[in-house]
Amino acid sequence: MTKDGSGHHQLQSEQANQTRQGIYTGIAAGLIWGVYPFIYKPLASIDILEVIAHRVLWSVVFLLPVTLLVSRQGPRLIETLRSLRTVALLTACAGILAGWWLTYVYCLVSERILDAGLGYYLGPVLTALMGVVFLKEKPDRGSLLAVAVSFTGILIYAFATQGHFPVYGLMLGLFYAGYTIFKRGFVRVPSQVAITIEFGLLLVPALAYLAAKGAEGTLVGFVTTTPTQTALLIFIGLMNVIPMWCYSYASTNVPSVTMSFIQYLSPTFNFLLAVFYYREPFGLPSLIMFLLVWTGIGIFIANKLNRARLARNGASTSAPVTTAQVARLRNPL
C-alpha cells in the first residue's frame, strides 16, 4: 500500500473510531435522560423553581471547569461574549431552555411522565415542521406525513377524553423544536461554548431567586432537606452536564440517521417507567395516541433512511476523492 493509501486508510479508521465513540456517548446520554424520573421524583416536595435554580447553579459549577480547563475554550468563550448580537441570541436560547426544563421537571414530579415521553417523541418531528416554517427549508413529504399522523393521534386522544389535550407534552415538543431551530438557524457558536454561556445567563436569575428565598426564610435546599435530597440537588447539576456533553459529541460524530434512533431512547425509557413502574393511567385513548405517534416517528425515520440512501447513491457516482483532498481534510489550515 502506498503512503497516500495508508494515510487515507488511517483517516477512515479515525473517523470510524469517532463514530463508534459517538454512538456510545449518544446512548449514554439517552440512558441518563431516560432515568431522570428516579432523580427528580425524590425532590417533588421542593418548590419546582428552587429545583431548577439548583440545577442551573450546579450545572455551571461542573460545566465551567470543563469548558475552561479540559476543552480549553476560554478564548472562544471571551470572543463570543464580545458579540452583543450573539449574546442576545444566546439569551433567547437560554429563555427557551428555562421553559423547557421547567416543563419537563414539572412533568416528572407531578405524575405526568407520559407527557414528558410524548414531548420528546414529538420533538424531532416538530423540528422538521418548524424548519419548513421558520427557516424556509424545502418541505419534505415524508416529514409532513409524519407530523400529520402524529397529530392525528393527539386529536383522537383529545376527542376520546372529551377535550383533555396533552398540553405539557406539546409544550415540551415545541420547546425542543424551538431550541433546536433557533440554534440551527441563528447561532454560529461551538455547542459547548454556547451551552456554557446559556447556563451562565440563567445563573443570574437562579442565584437571585435562591437569595430571595433565603431572605424570606422559605429556602428548602440545604436547610430542611434530607441528606438524600441535598445530595440530589447537587447531583442534578452533574447529571445535566454529562448527558448534554455526551449528546453534543455524538451529534457531531454520528450520522443523522443513527442519531434519529438514539434520540428516542430517553422518551422510550420515560414511557416504560411511567406505565410499568409508576403506574400512570394508560387507557385505550393513550394507547391509540402513542401508536399513531410511533407510526409517525417510523415514517420520519424511514424517510431519513431513504434520503440517506439516495445521497449515498449520488455520492458513489461522483468523482472519487483524491489524495490531495484527503490531505486537506486532515490539515485544513
C-alpha positions in Angstrom: 0.0 0.0 0.0 1.3 3.4 -0.8 2.0 6.1 1.7 -1.0 8.1 0.5 -3.2 5.0 0.6 -2.1 4.3 4.2 -2.9 7.9 5.2 -6.4 7.5 3.6 -6.9 4.2 5.5 -5.8 5.8 8.7 -8.2 8.7 8.3 -11.1 6.3 7.6 -10.1 4.4 10.8 -10.0 7.6 12.9 -13.4 8.6 11.5 -14.9 5.1 12.3 -13.5 5.3 15.8 -15.0 8.7 16.4 -18.3 7.4 15.0 -18.2 4.4 17.3 -17.4 6.6 20.4 -20.2 9.0 19.3 -22.7 6.1 19.3 -21.6 5.1 22.8 -21.8 8.6 24.1 -25.2 9.2 22.4 -26.6 6.0 24.0 -25.2 7.1 27.4 -27.0 10.4 27.1 -30.2 8.7 26.2 -30.0 6.3 29.1 -29.2 9.1 31.6 -32.1 11.3 30.4 -34.3 8.2 30.5 -33.8 7.6 34.2 -34.3 11.3 35.2 -37.6 10.4 37.0 -35.5 8.5 39.6 -33.5 11.6 40.2 -36.3 14.2 40.3 -39.1 12.2 42.0 -37.5 12.4 45.4 -37.4 16.2 45.0 -41.1 16.6 44.5 -41.7 18.2 47.9 -39.4 21.1 47.0 -40.6 24.1 45.1 -40.0 23.4 41.4 -38.4 26.8 40.8 -35.9 26.1 43.5 -35.1 22.8 42.0 -34.5 24.5 38.6 -32.3 27.1 40.3 -30.2 24.4 41.9 -30.0 22.7 38.5 -28.6 25.8 36.9 -26.2 26.6 39.8 -24.6 23.2 40.0 -24.6 22.8 36.2 -22.4 25.9 36.0 -20.2 24.6 38.8 -19.5 21.4 36.9 -19.5 22.8 33.4 -17.3 25.9 33.7 -14.1 24.0 34.7 -14.7 21.5 31.8 -15.1 24.3 29.3 -12.1 26.3 30.5 -9.6 23.6 31.6 -10.5 20.5 29.8 -11.8 21.7 26.4 -9.7 24.9 26.6 -12.5 27.0 25.2 -11.7 30.1 27.2 -10.5 32.3 24.3 -13.5 31.3 22.2 -15.8 32.0 25.2 -14.4 35.5 25.6 -14.6 36.2 21.9 -18.3 35.1 21.8 -19.2 37.3 24.8 -17.8 40.3 22.9 -20.5 40.0 20.3 -23.7 41.7 21.5 -25.7 40.0 18.8 -24.6 36.5 19.7 -25.2 37.1 23.4 -28.7 38.4 22.6 -29.4 35.2 20.6 -28.0 33.0 23.3 -30.1 34.9 25.8 -33.2 33.9 23.8 -31.9 30.3 23.7 -31.4 30.4 27.5 -35.1 31.6 27.9 -36.3 28.7 25.8 -34.1 26.3 27.7 -35.5 27.5 31.0 -39.1 26.9 29.9 -38.1 23.5 28.6 -36.5 22.5 31.9 -39.4 23.9 33.9 -42.0 22.0 31.9 -40.0 18.8 31.9 -39.3 18.7 35.7 -42.9 19.6 36.3 -44.0 16.6 34.3 -41.6 14.3 36.3 -42.7 15.4 39.7 -46.4 15.7 39.0 -47.3 12.2 37.7 -47.1 13.3 34.1 -44.1 11.3 32.9 -46.1 10.0 29.9 -46.5 13.7 28.8 -42.7 14.0 29.1 -42.2 11.0 26.9 -44.7 12.3 24.4 -43.0 15.6 24.2 -39.6 14.1 23.4 -41.2 11.8 20.8 -42.8 14.8 19.1 -39.6 17.0 19.4 -37.7 15.8 16.2 -40.9 15.7 14.1 -41.9 19.2 15.2 -38.3 20.3 14.5 -38.8 19.2 10.8 -42.0 21.2 10.6 -40.5 24.3 12.2 -37.6 24.1 9.8 -40.1 24.5 6.9 -42.0 27.3 8.6 -39.2 29.4 10.1 -36.0 28.5 8.2 -37.8 28.2 4.8 -36.4 24.7 4.4 -37.8 22.7 1.5 -41.0 20.9 2.5 -40.4 17.1 2.8 -43.4 14.9 2.1 -42.2 12.2 4.5 -41.7 14.6 7.4 -45.1 16.3 6.8 -46.8 12.9 6.7 -45.1 12.0 10.0 -46.4 15.3 11.5 -49.9 14.6 10.2 -50.0 11.0 11.5 -48.7 12.0 14.9 -51.1 14.9 15.4 -54.0 12.7 14.2 -53.2 10.5 17.3 -53.2 13.6 19.6 -56.6 14.8 18.1 -58.1 11.3 18.6 -56.9 11.3 22.2 -58.4 14.8 22.8 -61.7 13.7 21.3 -61.8 10.4 23.2 -61.0 12.1 26.5 -63.6 14.8 26.0 -61.2 17.7 25.3 -58.3 16.7 27.5 -55.4 17.8 25.5 -51.8 16.7 26.3 -50.7 20.3 26.8 -47.5 19.6 28.6 -46.4 17.0 26.1 -47.0 19.5 23.2 -45.2 22.3 25.2 -42.2 20.1 25.6 -42.1 19.2 22.0 -42.4 22.8 21.0 -39.6 23.9 23.4 -37.4 21.0 22.0 -38.1 22.1 18.4 -37.8 25.8 19.1 -34.5 25.5 20.8 -33.1 23.2 18.0 -34.3 25.5 15.2 -33.1 28.7 16.9 -29.6 27.2 17.4 -29.5 25.7 13.9 -30.8 28.9 12.1 -29.2 31.7 14.0 -26.4 30.7 16.4 -22.9 30.0 15.0 -21.0 29.1 18.1 -19.5 25.7 19.2 -22.1 23.9 21.2 -20.1 23.7 24.5 -19.3 27.4 24.4 -23.0 28.2 23.7 -24.2 25.9 26.5 -21.8 27.5 28.9 -23.0 31.0 28.1 -26.6 30.0 28.3 -26.2 28.4 31.7 -24.2 31.4 32.8 -27.1 33.7 31.7 -29.5 31.6 33.7 -27.3 31.7 36.7 -28.1 35.3 37.5 -31.9 34.8 38.0 -31.2 31.4 39.6 -29.0 33.0 42.3 -31.4 35.9 42.7 -34.3 33.5 43.3 -32.3 31.5 45.8 -31.2 34.7 47.6 -34.8 35.9 47.8 -36.0 32.6 49.2 -33.2 32.7 51.8 -34.2 36.3 52.8 -37.8 35.2 53.2 -36.8 32.2 55.3 -38.5 29.9 52.8 -35.4 28.3 51.3 -35.6 24.5 51.5 -32.4 23.3 49.8 -29.6 22.6 52.3 -31.8 23.9 55.1 -34.7 21.4 55.7 -33.9 18.8 53.0 -33.0 15.3 53.9 -29.4 14.1 53.2 -30.6 12.3 50.1 -32.4 15.4 48.7 -29.4 17.6 49.5 -27.1 15.2 47.6 -29.6 15.1 44.7 -29.7 18.9 44.4 -26.0 18.9 43.7 -26.1 15.7 41.6 -28.7 17.1 39.2 -26.1 19.6 38.0 -23.7 16.8 37.2 -26.4 14.7 35.6 -27.4 17.7 33.5 -23.9 18.4 32.2 -22.8 14.9 31.4 -25.6 13.9 29.0 -25.5 17.3 27.3 -21.8 16.9 26.6 -22.3 13.3 25.5 -25.1 14.2 23.1 -23.2 17.1 21.8 -20.2 14.9 21.0 -22.5 12.3 19.4 -24.4 14.8 17.3 -21.1 16.0 15.7 -19.7 12.5 15.1 -22.6 10.2 14.3 -24.7 10.2 11.1 -28.0 11.9 11.4 -30.0 8.8 10.6 -28.3 6.9 13.5 -29.0 9.9 15.8 -32.7 9.6 14.8 -32.7 6.2 16.6 -30.6 7.3 19.6 -32.7 10.4 20.4 -35.7 8.2 21.0 -34.0 6.2 23.8 -34.9 8.7 26.6 -38.6 9.1 25.8 -38.9 5.3 25.5 -37.4 4.8 29.0 -39.7 7.6 30.3 -42.7 5.8 28.7 -41.8 2.4 30.2 -41.2 3.9 33.6 -44.5 5.8 33.5 -46.6 2.8 32.5 -44.9 -0.2 34.2 -43.1 1.3 37.3 -45.0 4.5 38.3 -48.4 3.0 37.0 -49.6 6.2 35.5 -53.1 6.0 33.9 -52.8 4.5 30.4 -56.1 3.6 28.8 -57.2 2.9 25.2 -57.1 6.6 24.1 -53.5 6.9 25.3 -52.6 3.7 23.6 -54.1 4.8 20.3 -52.3 8.2 20.5 -48.9 6.7 21.2 -49.4 4.1 18.5 -50.0 6.8 15.9 -47.2 8.9 17.3 -44.9 5.9 17.0 -46.2 5.4 13.4 -45.3 9.0 12.6 -41.9 8.5 14.1 -41.4 5.4 12.0 -42.4 7.3 8.8 -40.0 10.1 9.9 -37.0 7.7 10.4 -37.8 5.7 7.2 -37.8 8.9 5.2 -34.4 9.8 6.7 -33.1 6.4 5.8 -34.4 6.8 2.2 -32.8 10.2 1.8 -29.5 9.0 3.2 -29.6 6.1 0.7 -30.2 8.4 -2.2 -27.4 10.7 -1.0 -25.0 7.7 -0.8 -26.0 6.6 -4.3 -25.4 10.1 -5.6 -22.0 10.3 -3.9 -21.0 6.9 -5.3 -21.5 8.2 -8.9 -19.4 11.3 -8.3 -15.6 11.5 -8.8 -13.5 9.7 -6.2 -11.8 11.7 -3.5 -8.2 12.4 -4.4 -5.2 12.0 -2.1 -4.8 15.8 -2.1 -8.4 16.2 -0.9 -7.8 13.8 1.9 -4.7 15.7 2.9 -6.7 18.9 3.0 -9.4 17.3 5.1 -6.8 16.3 7.7 -4.9 19.6 7.6 -7.5 22.2 6.6 -5.1 25.1 7.5 
